[in-house]
Amino acid sequence: MAIPVPAAIALTATARRHASQHKILEQVLAAALPDTCQVGDLVALEIHGGVHEFVVYRRRWEMARDTPPRLEITLDRPAR
């Protein structure tokens, strides 16, 4: 049985601009995406009554010697 790994959210410049313009940046960065998200997956976040769509652009594992592995999921916009 796999142990779930917390995924950190990163944003491309266009995704960050969209989130900032709609004042949802903090909510997007705090999204709890599962570690099973794959590149190309569409992510729809309902925030403040609106749906904001992103796409998983990249997955990157951060492996540091003194800390547990951490998955970083980068979201892009527009979702295509």
Buried (B, 14 or more C-beta within 10 A) or exposed (E): EEEEEEBEBBBBEBBBEBBEEBEBBEBBBEBEBEBEBEEEBEBEBEBEEEEBBBBBBEBEEEEEEEEEEBBEBBBBBEBE
